Amino acid sequence: MDAHFLHLAQRGLMITALVSAPALAAAVVVGLGMATLQAVTQIQEQSAQVVLKIGAIYGTLLVLGYWMAAQVFSYTRLIFDSFGTWVG
């Protein structure tokens, strides 16, 4: 039972990393691009960077949201299906 629980916990952490990676990568890429642009043009406007990061994250969630939800749903279903082995 402990090995099964540890496997589910490990898979949960992997699903969390896998689902959060696209939005995080989009924010990092936009942040680095804006930082480079601000360094070149010497414009230090922080609100533009934040707005573009939020837009990039929103776009990523809009495009990949269904896939992310499907991954989380399949993991949740796996947990509920194996719940009987923990209790009984």
Secondary structure, 3 states (H helix, E strand, C coil): CHHHHHHHHHHHHHHHHHHHHHHHHHHHHHHHHHHHHHHHHCCCCHHHHHHHHHHHHHHHHHHHHHHHHHHHHHHHHHHHHCHHHHHC
